[in-house]
Amino acid sequence: MAESSVVLHDKRNLLAKRREVRIQISDSSGQPTPSRKQLKQRIGAVLGIDPELIVIIKVKPDYGTNIITVDANIYDSSDKILAFERDYLLSRDQGIKKQKNESNSQAAQQEQKT
């Protein structure tokens, strides 16, 4: 399993106290695209950062290749994550899937009947 990583973009955002990185990960294991948790582990290992301080913004696997491009924010502290990141990105990073609101769907079905 040979894997390599290249940092394509690394910018420091002083106001938000974070690093904004774009990293390209190549993995020749033949496995499907890794989960966000696995990607955070890999990015943390490559950059020497605690994976808990990483928030993945975007994952873009290149079609037909084993290359994955990841946009991520790396914060100085965990309290800055809650202050700046959007809730849906935090829930994605934690592996929480969005549940449909049953009360909204029931109300919509009743409206269609009338």
Secondary structure by P-SEA (a helix, b strand, c coil): cbbbbbbcbbbbbccccbbbbbbbbbbccccccccaaaaaaaaaaaaccccccccccbbbbcccccbbbbbbbbbccaaaaaacccaaaaaaaacccccccaaaaaaaaaaaac
